[in-house]
Amino acid sequence: MRKATIIMTCVSLLLAVTWVAKADSLYLTANFNNIYLTGSGLNNPVGGGSIAGSKLNGKLLPYDFCIGLYTDVYVPKTYDAFVTNNGTVNGGNVKINNAGEIAWLLTTYASPQMTHDQQVAMQAAIWHIEYSTPGNIGLSTSAYGSDVLNYFKTYIGDVNNGVYKHNDFSLTGFDWITPYSYNECNHTYTYYQPQITATPEPSSLLLILSGLFSLYGLKIFRKKFQTA
């Protein structure tokens, strides 16, 4: 019993260290794409994803696209960040419009190996879906060739197709990230342009802790089985 207590205490300490270390930090690089859009209230070009080389809590992101078109973010820079897994931003206070459709689109088409043309089309498609009311966000036909425009048509076509209605698609496989700054004098937050990425794989430390729990559970099971 004493050995079990010592093991659980050590595991608890490791978990505590992991929790303290996980103050969410987002590093955005300056490796973004300039995107030419059609729509009201836009000053072209608009900076967007995938922002190559960005990191969340020191871990390289597989890709990083912008959600929210009318809010700025400054790069390269490291931000404190709110991270959710439910399609909300700004500390969980704002629900992204058509978040399920965006999650389905990224699950289906996004990857670290996307070409430049695919990234531009994907970013434009995300904004088109997010701002579907009135739905006037599109790619400039005069700025891009057929490859980019065809990718864009494919992405939004698949989402809008009657077969694919995915607003109930799972949001938990993604990190919905809001960079922010906090003013200690007046206790207010300033939110910057939210980002979305696939949720990174668990860290090696968490995998080790999971293994320790599994081994300990197996040892207890064997002892009970041998005693029976």
C-alpha positions as CSV (number, residue, x, y, z in Angstrom):
1,M,0.0,0.0,0.0
2,R,2.9,2.3,0.9
3,K,4.5,1.7,-2.5
4,A,1.2,2.5,-4.3
5,T,0.9,5.7,-2.4
6,I,4.5,6.8,-3.4
7,I,3.8,5.9,-7.0
8,M,0.6,7.9,-7.1
9,T,2.3,10.9,-5.4
10,C,5.0,10.9,-8.0
11,V,2.5,10.8,-10.8
12,S,0.5,13.6,-9.2
13,L,3.6,15.8,-9.0
14,L,4.4,15.1,-12.7
15,L,0.9,16.0,-13.6
16,A,1.2,19.2,-11.6
17,V,4.4,20.2,-13.4
18,T,2.8,19.4,-16.7
19,W,-0.2,21.6,-15.8
20,V,1.9,24.5,-14.7
21,A,4.0,24.3,-17.9
22,K,0.9,24.4,-20.1
23,A,0.2,28.1,-20.0
24,D,-1.0,28.4,-23.6
25,S,1.5,30.3,-25.8
26,L,1.1,30.9,-29.5
27,Y,4.1,31.8,-31.7
28,L,3.1,33.1,-35.1
29,T,5.7,33.4,-37.8
30,A,5.7,35.9,-40.7
31,N,5.4,33.1,-43.2
32,F,1.8,33.9,-44.3
33,N,0.1,34.1,-47.6
34,N,-1.2,37.3,-49.2
35,I,-4.7,36.6,-50.4
36,Y,-6.8,38.7,-52.8
37,L,-10.5,38.5,-52.0
38,T,-13.8,39.9,-53.2
39,G,-16.2,41.3,-50.7
40,S,-17.2,44.5,-48.9
41,G,-15.0,46.2,-46.4
42,L,-11.7,44.5,-47.5
43,N,-8.4,46.0,-48.2
44,N,-6.5,43.7,-50.5
45,P,-4.3,41.8,-50.1
46,V,-5.4,40.1,-46.8
47,G,-2.8,38.1,-44.8
48,G,-3.9,34.5,-44.1
49,G,-2.8,30.9,-43.6
50,S,-1.4,28.6,-43.6
51,I,1.1,30.4,-41.4
52,A,4.0,28.0,-41.8
53,G,6.2,27.4,-38.7
54,S,3.8,28.6,-36.1
55,K,3.9,26.9,-32.7
56,L,1.5,26.3,-29.8
57,N,3.2,25.7,-26.5
58,G,6.5,25.2,-28.4
59,K,5.1,22.5,-30.6
60,L,5.1,22.9,-34.4
61,L,1.6,23.1,-35.8
62,P,0.7,21.0,-38.8
63,Y,-1.0,24.0,-40.4
64,D,-2.4,27.3,-39.1
65,F,-5.4,29.1,-40.8
66,C,-7.1,32.3,-39.7
67,I,-10.7,32.5,-38.6
68,G,-12.2,35.9,-38.2
69,L,-11.5,38.2,-41.2
70,Y,-11.9,41.7,-39.7
71,T,-9.5,41.4,-36.8
72,D,-5.8,42.0,-37.0
73,V,-2.9,39.9,-35.7
74,Y,0.7,41.0,-35.8
75,V,3.6,38.7,-36.9
76,P,6.1,37.5,-36.1
77,K,5.2,37.5,-32.5
78,T,4.5,35.4,-29.4
79,Y,1.1,35.7,-27.8
80,D,-0.7,34.4,-24.7
81,A,-3.6,32.5,-26.1
82,F,-7.0,31.0,-25.2
83,V,-7.5,27.5,-26.6
84,T,-10.8,25.7,-26.9
85,N,-12.0,22.6,-28.6
86,N,-15.6,23.5,-29.1
87,G,-15.6,26.1,-32.0
88,T,-15.5,29.2,-29.7
89,V,-13.0,32.0,-29.6
90,N,-12.3,35.1,-27.5
91,G,-12.1,33.1,-24.3
92,G,-15.1,30.9,-25.2
93,N,-17.4,34.0,-25.5
94,V,-17.9,33.9,-29.3
95,K,-19.1,30.9,-31.4
96,I,-17.7,30.7,-34.9
97,N,-20.3,30.7,-37.5
98,N,-20.5,27.3,-39.4
99,A,-17.7,25.9,-37.2
100,G,-18.8,22.3,-38.0
101,E,-18.5,23.0,-41.8
102,I,-15.0,24.5,-41.3
103,A,-13.9,21.5,-39.2
104,W,-15.2,19.1,-41.8
105,L,-13.4,21.0,-44.6
106,L,-10.1,20.9,-42.8
107,T,-10.5,17.2,-41.8
108,T,-11.2,16.3,-45.5
109,Y,-8.6,18.5,-47.2
110,A,-6.0,20.1,-44.9
111,S,-2.6,18.7,-44.3
112,P,1.0,19.9,-43.7
113,Q,1.8,19.0,-47.4
114,M,-0.7,21.4,-48.9
115,T,0.7,23.4,-51.8
116,H,0.6,27.2,-51.9
117,D,-2.4,27.2,-54.2
118,Q,-4.3,24.8,-51.9
119,Q,-3.5,27.0,-48.9
120,V,-4.7,30.2,-50.5
121,A,-7.9,28.4,-51.6
122,M,-8.5,26.8,-48.2
123,Q,-8.1,30.1,-46.4
124,A,-10.5,31.8,-48.7
125,A,-13.0,28.9,-48.4
126,I,-12.8,29.1,-44.6
127,W,-13.7,32.8,-44.7
128,H,-16.4,32.2,-47.3
129,I,-18.0,29.6,-45.1
130,E,-17.7,31.6,-41.9
131,Y,-19.2,34.7,-43.4
132,S,-21.9,32.8,-45.4
133,T,-24.4,35.5,-44.4
134,P,-24.4,37.4,-46.7
135,G,-21.8,35.1,-48.2
136,N,-20.0,37.6,-50.3
137,I,-16.4,36.6,-49.6
138,G,-14.7,35.0,-52.6
139,L,-11.4,34.8,-54.4
140,S,-10.5,37.5,-56.9
141,T,-10.7,35.9,-60.4
142,S,-8.3,38.5,-61.8
143,A,-5.6,37.7,-59.3
144,Y,-5.4,33.9,-59.6
145,G,-5.1,31.2,-62.2
146,S,-7.4,28.3,-62.8
147,D,-5.6,26.0,-60.3
148,V,-6.4,28.2,-57.2
149,L,-9.9,29.0,-58.4
150,N,-10.7,25.3,-59.0
151,Y,-9.5,24.3,-55.5
152,F,-11.6,27.1,-54.1
153,K,-14.7,25.9,-56.0
154,T,-14.1,22.3,-54.9
155,Y,-13.8,23.2,-51.3
156,I,-16.9,25.4,-51.1
157,G,-18.8,23.1,-53.5
158,D,-18.3,20.0,-51.3
159,V,-19.4,21.9,-48.2
160,N,-22.5,23.3,-49.9
161,N,-23.4,20.1,-51.6
162,G,-26.6,18.6,-50.3
163,V,-24.7,15.4,-49.4
164,Y,-22.4,17.3,-47.0
165,K,-24.2,19.2,-44.2
166,H,-21.7,19.2,-41.4
167,N,-22.6,21.8,-38.9
168,D,-22.9,19.0,-36.4
169,F,-19.4,17.7,-37.3
170,S,-17.1,17.1,-34.3
171,L,-15.1,20.2,-33.3
172,T,-12.9,18.5,-30.7
173,G,-10.2,17.5,-33.2
174,F,-9.2,21.1,-33.6
175,D,-7.6,23.9,-31.5
176,W,-9.6,27.1,-31.8
177,I,-6.9,29.6,-30.7
178,T,-7.4,33.3,-29.7
179,P,-4.2,35.3,-29.2
180,Y,-4.7,38.0,-26.6
181,S,-3.0,40.6,-24.4
182,Y,-4.2,41.6,-20.9
183,N,-4.1,45.1,-19.5
184,E,-3.5,44.8,-15.8
185,C,-4.3,48.4,-15.1
186,N,-8.0,48.3,-16.2
187,H,-8.3,44.5,-16.3
188,T,-9.3,44.2,-19.9
189,Y,-8.4,41.8,-22.7
190,T,-7.5,42.7,-26.2
191,Y,-8.3,39.8,-28.6
192,Y,-6.5,39.4,-31.9
193,Q,-7.3,37.4,-35.0
194,P,-8.3,33.8,-34.0
195,Q,-6.5,30.8,-35.6
196,I,-7.5,27.2,-36.2
197,T,-5.2,24.1,-36.4
198,A,-5.5,20.3,-35.9
199,T,-5.0,19.4,-32.2
200,P,-1.4,18.4,-31.8
201,E,-0.6,14.9,-30.7
202,P,-0.1,14.4,-26.9
203,S,3.3,15.4,-25.6
204,S,5.8,12.6,-24.7
205,L,5.5,13.4,-21.0
206,L,1.7,12.8,-21.1
207,L,2.3,9.5,-23.0
208,I,4.8,8.4,-20.3
209,L,2.3,9.2,-17.6
210,S,-0.4,7.3,-19.4
211,G,2.0,4.3,-19.6
212,L,2.7,4.5,-15.9
213,F,-1.0,4.4,-15.0
214,S,-1.5,1.5,-17.4
215,L,1.4,-0.5,-15.9
216,Y,0.3,0.2,-12.4
217,G,-3.3,-0.9,-13.2
218,L,-2.0,-4.1,-14.8
219,K,0.2,-4.8,-11.7
220,I,-2.9,-4.4,-9.4
221,F,-5.0,-6.7,-11.7
222,R,-2.3,-9.4,-11.6
223,K,-2.0,-9.3,-7.8
224,K,-5.8,-9.7,-7.5
225,F,-5.9,-12.5,-10.0
226,Q,-3.1,-14.4,-8.3
227,T,-4.8,-13.9,-4.9
228,A,-8.2,-15.2,-6.1
